[in-house]
Amino acid sequence: MSLANEAAYLYVLSKELVKVNKKVQKYSQKAQKHLEKHYKATSPEEKVKHRHKHAKRVTDIRKLMEEHNKVLAKLRHHQVAFAHQLQKEHQVK
């Protein structure tokens, strides 16, 4: 592929990585909030409700981390290809 194509892949994948990171951060804050509410709850029903919501967010975070790792693998691949193509086109040593 050309240098421009590899640069485009890097740009798109970096945007995707930022999007996934923002989701992970948002879900982490929600999970922490439900954990704190679980500790503060007085009735058993409320404790179960917040524990369940916390567990749901944690599973969402794990799914997002799998997606995060896939995007990182693609990003690493295209970064190596970009560096190779740059060296090939511009004779950088």
VMD Tcl script that builds the backbone (N, CA, C; Angstrom):
set m [mol new atoms 279]
animate dup $m
set s [atomselect $m all]
$s set {name element resname resid chain x y z} {
  {N N MET 1 A 0.840 -1.187 0.000}
  {CA C MET 1 A 0.000 0.000 0.000}
  {C C MET 1 A 0.881 1.245 0.000}
  {N N SER 2 A 0.290 2.330 -0.387}
  {CA C SER 2 A 1.053 3.576 -0.432}
  {C C SER 2 A 1.156 4.185 0.964}
  {N N LEU 3 A 2.035 5.124 1.058}
  {CA C LEU 3 A 2.255 5.820 2.328}
  {C C LEU 3 A 0.994 6.561 2.776}
  {N N ALA 4 A 0.296 7.159 1.833}
  {CA C ALA 4 A -0.929 7.891 2.155}
  {C C ALA 4 A -2.010 6.949 2.695}
  {N N ASN 5 A -2.112 5.765 2.104}
  {CA C ASN 5 A -3.102 4.797 2.579}
  {C C ASN 5 A -2.796 4.340 4.001}
  {N N GLU 6 A -1.525 4.079 4.276}
  {CA C GLU 6 A -1.139 3.653 5.626}
  {C C GLU 6 A -1.402 4.784 6.630}
  {N N ALA 7 A -1.125 6.011 6.219}
  {CA C ALA 7 A -1.394 7.160 7.094}
  {C C ALA 7 A -2.894 7.280 7.361}
  {N N ALA 8 A -3.700 7.021 6.356}
  {CA C ALA 8 A -5.150 7.083 6.527}
  {C C ALA 8 A -5.627 6.002 7.492}
  {N N TYR 9 A -5.082 4.792 7.358}
  {CA C TYR 9 A -5.428 3.722 8.292}
  {C C TYR 9 A -5.062 4.107 9.718}
  {N N LEU 10 A -3.880 4.672 9.893}
  {CA C LEU 10 A -3.461 5.086 11.237}
  {C C LEU 10 A -4.398 6.143 11.816}
  {N N TYR 11 A -4.812 7.081 10.974}
  {CA C TYR 11 A -5.715 8.142 11.430}
  {C C TYR 11 A -7.057 7.570 11.862}
  {N N VAL 12 A -7.636 6.720 11.030}
  {CA C VAL 12 A -8.955 6.151 11.324}
  {C C VAL 12 A -8.887 5.267 12.567}
  {N N LEU 13 A -7.860 4.450 12.660}
  {CA C LEU 13 A -7.731 3.561 13.812}
  {C C LEU 13 A -7.478 4.335 15.102}
  {N N SER 14 A -6.752 5.434 15.012}
  {CA C SER 14 A -6.527 6.245 16.211}
  {C C SER 14 A -7.828 6.878 16.689}
  {N N LYS 15 A -8.653 7.319 15.751}
  {CA C LYS 15 A -9.964 7.872 16.118}
  {C C LYS 15 A -10.829 6.802 16.785}
  {N N GLU 16 A -10.790 5.585 16.238}
  {CA C GLU 16 A -11.561 4.480 16.800}
  {C C GLU 16 A -11.065 4.140 18.207}
  {N N LEU 17 A -9.756 4.186 18.401}
  {CA C LEU 17 A -9.184 3.895 19.712}
  {C C LEU 17 A -9.603 4.944 20.740}
  {N N VAL 18 A -9.623 6.195 20.338}
  {CA C VAL 18 A -10.063 7.266 21.237}
  {C C VAL 18 A -11.523 7.063 21.628}
  {N N LYS 19 A -12.341 6.652 20.668}
  {CA C LYS 19 A -13.758 6.424 20.936}
  {C C LYS 19 A -13.944 5.284 21.949}
  {N N VAL 20 A -13.206 4.204 21.761}
  {CA C VAL 20 A -13.308 3.065 22.678}
  {C C VAL 20 A -12.806 3.458 24.065}
  {N N ASN 21 A -11.728 4.227 24.126}
  {CA C ASN 21 A -11.189 4.660 25.417}
  {C C ASN 21 A -12.178 5.533 26.177}
  {N N LYS 22 A -12.885 6.404 25.462}
  {CA C LYS 22 A -13.886 7.250 26.117}
  {C C LYS 22 A -15.022 6.409 26.683}
  {N N LYS 23 A -15.445 5.380 25.938}
  {CA C LYS 23 A -16.500 4.499 26.429}
  {C C LYS 23 A -16.042 3.739 27.671}
  {N N VAL 24 A -14.819 3.264 27.643}
  {CA C VAL 24 A -14.288 2.537 28.802}
  {C C VAL 24 A -14.255 3.448 30.016}
  {N N GLN 25 A -13.817 4.675 29.828}
  {CA C GLN 25 A -13.758 5.620 30.935}
  {C C GLN 25 A -15.153 5.914 31.486}
  {N N LYS 26 A -16.117 6.098 30.595}
  {CA C LYS 26 A -17.492 6.385 31.016}
  {C C LYS 26 A -18.069 5.203 31.794}
  {N N TYR 27 A -17.867 3.990 31.281}
  {CA C TYR 27 A -18.393 2.809 31.961}
  {C C TYR 27 A -17.680 2.560 33.287}
  {N N SER 28 A -16.411 2.905 33.370}
  {CA C SER 28 A -15.670 2.748 34.621}
  {C C SER 28 A -16.228 3.675 35.698}
  {N N GLN 29 A -16.544 4.897 35.298}
  {CA C GLN 29 A -17.128 5.835 36.258}
  {C C GLN 29 A -18.484 5.344 36.738}
  {N N LYS 30 A -19.290 4.813 35.815}
  {CA C LYS 30 A -20.604 4.295 36.206}
  {C C LYS 30 A -20.465 3.084 37.114}
  {N N ALA 31 A -19.524 2.209 36.825}
  {CA C ALA 31 A -19.315 1.024 37.655}
  {C C ALA 31 A -18.879 1.436 39.054}
  {N N GLN 32 A -17.997 2.423 39.143}
  {CA C GLN 32 A -17.549 2.907 40.443}
  {C C GLN 32 A -18.705 3.531 41.221}
  {N N LYS 33 A -19.562 4.262 40.509}
  {CA C LYS 33 A -20.710 4.893 41.156}
  {C C LYS 33 A -21.647 3.829 41.740}
  {N N HIS 34 A -21.906 2.758 40.982}
  {CA C HIS 34 A -22.799 1.713 41.473}
  {C C HIS 34 A -22.164 0.938 42.624}
  {N N LEU 35 A -20.856 0.798 42.609}
  {CA C LEU 35 A -20.182 0.123 43.705}
  {C C LEU 35 A -20.301 0.939 44.988}
  {N N GLU 36 A -20.132 2.250 44.861}
  {CA C GLU 36 A -20.278 3.124 46.033}
  {C C GLU 36 A -21.714 3.112 46.540}
  {N N LYS 37 A -22.682 3.124 45.627}
  {CA C LYS 37 A -24.085 3.063 46.038}
  {C C LYS 37 A -24.402 1.724 46.686}
  {N N HIS 38 A -23.753 0.658 46.226}
  {CA C HIS 38 A -23.946 -0.660 46.833}
  {C C HIS 38 A -23.484 -0.638 48.290}
  {N N TYR 39 A -22.324 -0.012 48.536}
  {CA C TYR 39 A -21.805 0.055 49.903}
  {C C TYR 39 A -22.673 0.934 50.803}
  {N N LYS 40 A -23.270 1.987 50.247}
  {CA C LYS 40 A -24.078 2.916 51.040}
  {C C LYS 40 A -25.517 2.432 51.246}
  {N N ALA 41 A -25.962 1.506 50.418}
  {CA C ALA 41 A -27.355 1.051 50.480}
  {C C ALA 41 A -27.624 0.356 51.812}
  {N N THR 42 A -28.832 0.572 52.301}
  {CA C THR 42 A -29.194 -0.030 53.584}
  {C C THR 42 A -30.062 -1.272 53.404}
  {N N SER 43 A -30.949 -1.246 52.444}
  {CA C SER 43 A -31.829 -2.398 52.245}
  {C C SER 43 A -31.160 -3.437 51.345}
  {N N PRO 44 A -31.451 -4.699 51.542}
  {CA C PRO 44 A -30.865 -5.760 50.704}
  {C C PRO 44 A -31.255 -5.647 49.232}
  {N N GLU 45 A -32.484 -5.154 48.969}
  {CA C GLU 45 A -32.927 -5.006 47.582}
  {C C GLU 45 A -32.052 -3.997 46.828}
  {N N GLU 46 A -31.760 -2.875 47.499}
  {CA C GLU 46 A -30.926 -1.859 46.866}
  {C C GLU 46 A -29.504 -2.376 46.653}
  {N N LYS 47 A -28.993 -3.120 47.627}
  {CA C LYS 47 A -27.656 -3.682 47.495}
  {C C LYS 47 A -27.573 -4.614 46.292}
  {N N VAL 48 A -28.573 -5.466 46.132}
  {CA C VAL 48 A -28.593 -6.406 45.017}
  {C C VAL 48 A -28.704 -5.654 43.699}
  {N N LYS 49 A -29.555 -4.635 43.675}
  {CA C LYS 49 A -29.755 -3.848 42.452}
  {C C LYS 49 A -28.442 -3.198 42.003}
  {N N HIS 50 A -27.743 -2.551 42.927}
  {CA C HIS 50 A -26.506 -1.862 42.562}
  {C C HIS 50 A -25.379 -2.849 42.276}
  {N N ARG 51 A -25.364 -3.979 42.963}
  {CA C ARG 51 A -24.352 -4.990 42.665}
  {C C ARG 51 A -24.553 -5.542 41.256}
  {N N HIS 52 A -25.822 -5.745 40.887}
  {CA C HIS 52 A -26.132 -6.237 39.547}
  {C C HIS 52 A -25.730 -5.215 38.482}
  {N N LYS 53 A -26.035 -3.944 38.720}
  {CA C LYS 53 A -25.669 -2.899 37.753}
  {C C LYS 53 A -24.152 -2.774 37.637}
  {N N HIS 54 A -23.453 -2.914 38.767}
  {CA C HIS 54 A -21.991 -2.870 38.743}
  {C C HIS 54 A -21.439 -4.031 37.919}
  {N N ALA 55 A -21.967 -5.218 38.129}
  {CA C ALA 55 A -21.502 -6.396 37.393}
  {C C ALA 55 A -21.760 -6.247 35.893}
  {N N LYS 56 A -22.903 -5.655 35.547}
  {CA C LYS 56 A -23.237 -5.427 34.143}
  {C C LYS 56 A -22.231 -4.482 33.490}
  {N N ARG 57 A -21.863 -3.434 34.189}
  {CA C ARG 57 A -20.897 -2.472 33.650}
  {C C ARG 57 A -19.515 -3.107 33.520}
  {N N VAL 58 A -19.168 -3.960 34.464}
  {CA C VAL 58 A -17.863 -4.619 34.400}
  {C C VAL 58 A -17.797 -5.543 33.178}
  {N N THR 59 A -18.879 -6.249 32.884}
  {CA C THR 59 A -18.875 -7.098 31.683}
  {C C THR 59 A -18.805 -6.246 30.423}
  {N N ASP 60 A -19.463 -5.090 30.431}
  {CA C ASP 60 A -19.368 -4.164 29.294}
  {C C ASP 60 A -17.926 -3.678 29.112}
  {N N ILE 61 A -17.261 -3.387 30.218}
  {CA C ILE 61 A -15.876 -2.922 30.158}
  {C C ILE 61 A -14.983 -4.018 29.593}
  {N N ARG 62 A -15.214 -5.251 29.999}
  {CA C ARG 62 A -14.399 -6.363 29.488}
  {C C ARG 62 A -14.581 -6.534 27.978}
  {N N LYS 63 A -15.820 -6.393 27.500}
  {CA C LYS 63 A -16.063 -6.480 26.060}
  {C C LYS 63 A -15.351 -5.348 25.323}
  {N N LEU 64 A -15.418 -4.148 25.898}
  {CA C LEU 64 A -14.742 -3.009 25.274}
  {C C LEU 64 A -13.228 -3.181 25.287}
  {N N MET 65 A -12.703 -3.814 26.319}
  {CA C MET 65 A -11.256 -4.037 26.368}
  {C C MET 65 A -10.819 -5.033 25.299}
  {N N GLU 66 A -11.667 -6.014 24.989}
  {CA C GLU 66 A -11.359 -6.920 23.882}
  {C C GLU 66 A -11.306 -6.144 22.566}
  {N N GLU 67 A -12.278 -5.255 22.379}
  {CA C GLU 67 A -12.296 -4.419 21.176}
  {C C GLU 67 A -11.068 -3.498 21.149}
  {N N HIS 68 A -10.723 -2.957 22.307}
  {CA C HIS 68 A -9.562 -2.094 22.446}
  {C C HIS 68 A -8.294 -2.833 22.018}
  {N N ASN 69 A -8.144 -4.068 22.455}
  {CA C ASN 69 A -6.958 -4.848 22.102}
  {C C ASN 69 A -6.910 -5.159 20.612}
  {N N LYS 70 A -8.061 -5.407 19.994}
  {CA C LYS 70 A -8.105 -5.656 18.549}
  {C C LYS 70 A -7.678 -4.411 17.772}
  {N N VAL 71 A -8.175 -3.256 18.194}
  {CA C VAL 71 A -7.817 -2.005 17.522}
  {C C VAL 71 A -6.318 -1.732 17.688}
  {N N LEU 72 A -5.793 -2.003 18.892}
  {CA C LEU 72 A -4.363 -1.791 19.116}
  {C C LEU 72 A -3.517 -2.699 18.225}
  {N N ALA 73 A -3.959 -3.944 18.044}
  {CA C ALA 73 A -3.221 -4.862 17.176}
  {C C ALA 73 A -3.208 -4.354 15.740}
  {N N LYS 74 A -4.358 -3.876 15.261}
  {CA C LYS 74 A -4.423 -3.316 13.910}
  {C C LYS 74 A -3.541 -2.075 13.799}
  {N N LEU 75 A -3.571 -1.260 14.831}
  {CA C LEU 75 A -2.780 -0.033 14.841}
  {C C LEU 75 A -1.286 -0.346 14.781}
  {N N ARG 76 A -0.851 -1.331 15.544}
  {CA C ARG 76 A 0.560 -1.720 15.519}
  {C C ARG 76 A 0.958 -2.241 14.125}
  {N N HIS 77 A 0.084 -3.047 13.542}
  {CA C HIS 77 A 0.360 -3.594 12.210}
  {C C HIS 77 A 0.543 -2.479 11.191}
  {N N HIS 78 A -0.371 -1.531 11.192}
  {CA C HIS 78 A -0.297 -0.451 10.203}
  {C C HIS 78 A 0.831 0.530 10.515}
  {N N GLN 79 A 1.213 0.649 11.766}
  {CA C GLN 79 A 2.339 1.517 12.108}
  {C C GLN 79 A 3.629 0.933 11.552}
  {N N VAL 80 A 3.771 -0.384 11.664}
  {CA C VAL 80 A 4.955 -1.043 11.100}
  {C C VAL 80 A 4.942 -0.914 9.578}
  {N N ALA 81 A 3.784 -1.118 8.968}
  {CA C ALA 81 A 3.683 -0.992 7.519}
  {C C ALA 81 A 3.974 0.442 7.071}
  {N N PHE 82 A 3.519 1.421 7.852}
  {CA C PHE 82 A 3.776 2.831 7.540}
  {C C PHE 82 A 5.275 3.117 7.592}
  {N N ALA 83 A 5.931 2.639 8.641}
  {CA C ALA 83 A 7.370 2.870 8.783}
  {C C ALA 83 A 8.140 2.202 7.641}
  {N N HIS 84 A 7.725 1.011 7.274}
  {CA C HIS 84 A 8.379 0.304 6.171}
  {C C HIS 84 A 8.196 1.062 4.855}
  {N N GLN 85 A 6.976 1.501 4.614}
  {CA C GLN 85 A 6.687 2.224 3.366}
  {C C GLN 85 A 7.414 3.560 3.324}
  {N N LEU 86 A 7.515 4.223 4.490}
  {CA C LEU 86 A 8.248 5.489 4.555}
  {C C LEU 86 A 9.716 5.261 4.226}
  {N N GLN 87 A 10.271 4.219 4.780}
  {CA C GLN 87 A 11.678 3.905 4.508}
  {C C GLN 87 A 11.876 3.539 3.038}
  {N N LYS 88 A 10.924 2.819 2.494}
  {CA C LYS 88 A 11.010 2.386 1.088}
  {C C LYS 88 A 10.923 3.582 0.133}
  {N N GLU 89 A 10.000 4.493 0.385}
  {CA C GLU 89 A 9.789 5.624 -0.522}
  {C C GLU 89 A 10.857 6.701 -0.390}
  {N N HIS 90 A 11.336 6.925 0.811}
  {CA C HIS 90 A 12.233 8.061 1.018}
  {C C HIS 90 A 13.672 7.651 1.311}
  {N N GLN 91 A 13.951 6.368 1.234}
  {CA C GLN 91 A 15.304 5.871 1.441}
  {C C GLN 91 A 15.896 6.342 2.769}
  {N N VAL 92 A 15.043 6.360 3.836}
  {CA C VAL 92 A 15.489 6.766 5.153}
  {C C VAL 92 A 16.156 5.567 5.807}
  {N N LYS 93 A 17.351 5.791 6.349}
  {CA C LYS 93 A 18.083 4.685 6.996}
  {C C LYS 93 A 18.550 5.047 8.356}
}
mol reanalyze $m
mol bondsrecalc $m
mol representation Tube
mol addrep $m
